[in-house]
Amino acid sequence: MNPDSPFNILVVDDHALVREAFTSLLRTHFLQATVASAGSCADAMAEARNRRFHIALLDIELGDRSGMELTTELRTLPEPPLIIAVSMHEEETFVKRTLQLGARSYVAKDAPPIELFEAIRATMAGRSYISHALAQKLFNHSIHKSSFPGPVHERLSNRELEVLIQLARGKSLKQVALDLSLSPRTVAVHKHNLCRKTGLKGTVEILRYCQSNGLA
C-alpha cells in the first residue's frame, strides 16, 4: 500500500484527550488520511463495519474489553485493517502476545511522534515496527533470558492474562465476565487456573504482583 495515497486510520483509545491528540496529530502529518476515532471496542467494531480502515491504532487497555481481544475481532472482517498497538505497557509479554494475535507493529505511548509516523509508514509498506527504545529493551532482555526464569504470568494463556489484569483493577468476577463477554463460571475457572499457575492467592496478591511487573 502506498502511504502517499489516500487511506483511512481508526484511533481506538478510551481516554478522550488521548484520542483527540492522536487524531489531530495524524490529520496534521498525513494530509491524505481520513482519521476517525472510537472510545471502546464496541464503537471500534461499529466503525470498522461501516467503513474500511487501512490502519487501526489500538490501545491495549480499553474500558470495555481488551485491545488484544479487539485485535482478534478486527481480523475477522472481510477487509481487516493493519493493526498497530499503541500502549503504555512495555512488558515483553504484552508485546509478544499482541503481535502473535495479529498486530503488525507496537509503539510505546511515551515514544516521540516521529516513531508513530514511522510505524504507520512501515506497516502500510508491509513491514513490522517496534519502538526503538522498546526494541532495545526486548533485545537486552532476550540476551539474559536463558539465564533467568521469566515472570510467572508468562505461563498464562491470553485469556488468563486478561482476567488477571481485570482482577488487579478490583473488579468482581461478574464485572470481569461482562467486560470480557464471558460467563461468570468461565471467569471463575480462569481465575482458578491463573492462581494455580502463578501461586497468587487473593486480590491483594494479584494487585501487588501486577503493579510490580508493570501489568497494572
C-alpha positions as CSV (number, residue, x, y, z in Angstrom):
1,M,0.0,0.0,0.0
2,N,1.4,3.4,-1.0
3,P,1.4,5.7,2.1
4,D,1.1,8.7,-0.2
5,S,-2.3,7.6,-1.5
6,P,-5.5,8.4,0.4
7,F,-6.1,6.0,3.3
8,N,-8.2,5.7,6.5
9,I,-7.0,5.5,10.0
10,L,-9.0,4.4,13.1
11,V,-7.8,5.5,16.5
12,V,-9.1,3.4,19.4
13,D,-8.5,4.7,23.0
14,D,-10.8,5.0,25.9
15,H,-9.3,8.4,27.0
16,A,-10.9,11.3,25.1
17,L,-7.9,13.6,25.4
18,V,-5.6,10.9,24.0
19,R,-8.0,10.2,21.1
20,E,-8.2,13.9,20.3
21,A,-4.4,14.4,20.5
22,F,-3.7,11.4,18.3
23,T,-6.4,12.3,15.8
24,S,-5.2,15.9,15.5
25,L,-1.6,14.8,15.2
26,L,-2.3,12.3,12.4
27,R,-4.5,14.7,10.4
28,T,-1.8,17.3,10.5
29,H,1.0,14.9,9.5
30,F,-0.9,12.7,7.0
31,L,-2.9,15.2,5.0
32,Q,-4.1,12.4,2.6
33,A,-5.5,10.4,5.6
34,T,-9.1,10.3,6.9
35,V,-8.9,9.8,10.6
36,A,-11.8,8.5,12.8
37,S,-11.8,7.6,16.4
38,A,-13.6,5.3,18.9
39,G,-13.6,5.1,22.7
40,S,-14.4,1.4,23.1
41,C,-14.2,-2.0,21.4
42,A,-17.9,-1.9,20.6
43,D,-17.6,1.6,18.9
44,A,-14.5,0.5,17.1
45,M,-16.2,-2.6,15.6
46,A,-19.2,-0.5,14.6
47,E,-16.9,2.0,12.8
48,A,-14.9,-0.8,11.2
49,R,-18.0,-2.5,9.9
50,N,-19.3,0.7,8.3
51,R,-16.1,1.8,6.6
52,R,-12.9,0.2,5.5
53,F,-9.9,1.3,7.6
54,H,-6.4,0.6,6.3
55,I,-4.7,1.2,9.7
56,A,-6.1,0.8,13.2
57,L,-4.2,2.2,16.2
58,L,-5.3,0.3,19.3
59,D,-4.6,0.9,23.0
60,I,-4.1,-2.5,24.7
61,E,-6.1,-1.5,27.8
62,L,-9.6,-0.4,26.9
63,G,-12.6,0.2,29.2
64,D,-15.0,-2.4,27.9
65,R,-12.7,-5.1,26.7
66,S,-9.0,-5.8,25.9
67,G,-7.2,-4.4,22.9
68,M,-5.8,-7.9,22.4
69,E,-9.3,-9.2,22.1
70,L,-10.2,-6.4,19.7
71,T,-7.2,-7.2,17.6
72,T,-8.6,-10.7,17.1
73,E,-12.1,-9.5,16.3
74,L,-10.9,-6.9,13.8
75,R,-9.1,-9.6,11.9
76,T,-12.4,-11.4,11.2
77,L,-13.6,-8.6,9.0
78,P,-13.6,-9.2,5.2
79,E,-11.0,-6.4,4.7
80,P,-9.3,-6.1,8.1
81,P,-7.1,-3.1,9.0
82,L,-3.5,-3.4,9.6
83,I,-3.2,-3.1,13.4
84,I,-0.7,-1.0,15.3
85,A,-0.7,-1.4,19.1
86,V,-0.1,1.9,21.0
87,S,0.3,1.2,24.6
88,M,1.9,2.3,27.9
89,H,2.7,-1.4,28.5
90,E,6.3,-2.2,27.6
91,E,6.4,-5.6,29.2
92,E,7.6,-8.3,26.8
93,T,4.5,-10.5,27.3
94,F,2.2,-7.8,26.0
95,V,4.4,-7.1,23.0
96,K,4.8,-10.7,22.0
97,R,1.2,-11.7,22.5
98,T,-0.2,-8.7,20.8
99,L,2.0,-9.4,17.7
100,Q,1.1,-13.1,17.9
101,L,-2.6,-12.2,17.8
102,G,-2.2,-10.3,14.6
103,A,-0.9,-6.7,15.3
104,R,1.7,-5.7,12.8
105,S,3.5,-3.1,14.9
106,Y,3.9,-2.0,18.5
107,V,4.6,1.6,19.7
108,A,5.1,2.7,23.2
109,K,2.8,5.6,24.2
110,D,5.8,7.6,25.5
111,A,7.6,7.3,22.2
112,P,8.1,10.5,20.2
113,P,5.5,11.2,17.5
114,I,8.0,10.5,14.7
115,E,8.0,6.9,15.8
116,L,4.3,6.7,15.4
117,F,4.6,8.1,11.9
118,E,7.4,5.7,11.1
119,A,5.3,2.8,12.4
120,I,2.4,3.7,10.1
121,R,4.6,4.0,7.0
122,A,6.3,0.7,7.8
123,T,3.1,-1.1,8.5
124,M,1.5,0.2,5.3
125,A,4.6,-1.0,3.4
126,G,4.1,-4.5,4.7
127,R,6.8,-4.4,7.4
128,S,6.6,-4.6,11.2
129,Y,7.7,-1.9,13.6
130,I,8.6,-1.7,17.3
131,S,9.5,1.5,19.1
132,H,13.3,1.9,19.2
133,A,13.7,2.0,23.0
134,L,11.2,-0.8,23.4
135,A,13.0,-2.9,20.8
136,Q,16.3,-2.4,22.6
137,K,14.7,-3.3,25.9
138,L,13.4,-6.5,24.4
139,F,16.7,-7.3,22.8
140,N,18.6,-6.8,26.1
141,H,16.0,-9.0,27.9
142,S,16.4,-11.8,25.3
143,I,20.1,-11.9,25.9
144,H,19.7,-12.6,29.6
145,K,16.5,-14.6,29.4
146,S,18.2,-18.0,29.1
147,S,20.0,-17.4,32.5
148,F,16.9,-16.2,34.4
149,P,13.4,-17.6,34.6
150,G,10.7,-15.4,33.2
151,P,7.9,-13.9,35.3
152,V,5.2,-16.4,36.2
153,H,2.5,-14.6,34.2
154,E,4.2,-15.8,31.0
155,R,2.8,-19.2,31.8
156,L,-0.8,-17.8,31.4
157,S,-3.0,-18.1,28.4
158,N,-4.1,-14.9,26.7
159,R,-7.5,-15.1,28.4
160,E,-6.0,-15.9,31.8
161,L,-3.7,-12.9,31.4
162,E,-6.7,-10.6,30.6
163,V,-8.6,-11.9,33.6
164,L,-5.5,-11.3,35.8
165,I,-5.3,-7.7,34.8
166,Q,-9.1,-7.2,35.2
167,L,-8.9,-8.6,38.8
168,A,-6.0,-6.4,39.6
169,R,-8.3,-3.4,38.9
170,G,-10.5,-4.6,41.7
171,K,-13.3,-5.9,39.5
172,S,-15.6,-8.7,40.7
173,L,-15.9,-11.9,38.7
174,K,-19.3,-10.8,37.5
175,Q,-17.9,-7.5,36.2
176,V,-15.0,-9.2,34.6
177,A,-17.4,-11.6,32.9
178,L,-19.4,-8.6,31.5
179,D,-16.3,-6.8,30.3
180,L,-14.8,-9.8,28.6
181,S,-18.2,-11.2,27.3
182,L,-17.8,-14.4,29.2
183,S,-19.9,-16.3,31.7
184,P,-19.1,-15.8,35.5
185,R,-18.4,-19.5,35.7
186,T,-15.8,-19.3,32.9
187,V,-14.1,-16.4,34.6
188,A,-14.0,-18.3,37.8
189,V,-12.3,-21.2,36.0
190,H,-9.7,-18.8,34.5
191,K,-9.1,-17.3,37.9
192,H,-8.6,-20.7,39.5
193,N,-6.2,-21.7,36.7
194,L,-4.2,-18.5,36.8
195,C,-3.9,-18.7,40.6
196,R,-2.7,-22.3,40.3
197,K,-0.1,-21.4,37.7
198,T,1.2,-18.3,39.5
199,G,0.8,-19.2,43.1
200,L,-1.1,-15.9,43.7
201,K,-3.8,-16.0,46.4
202,G,-6.5,-13.4,46.5
203,T,-7.0,-9.9,45.1
204,V,-4.3,-8.2,47.2
205,E,-1.6,-10.5,46.0
206,I,-2.8,-10.2,42.4
207,L,-2.7,-6.4,42.6
208,R,0.7,-6.3,44.1
209,Y,2.1,-8.7,41.5
210,C,0.6,-6.8,38.6
211,Q,1.9,-3.5,40.0
212,S,5.4,-4.9,40.5
213,N,5.5,-6.4,37.0
214,G,4.1,-3.4,35.0
215,L,0.7,-5.0,34.4
216,A,-1.4,-2.5,36.3
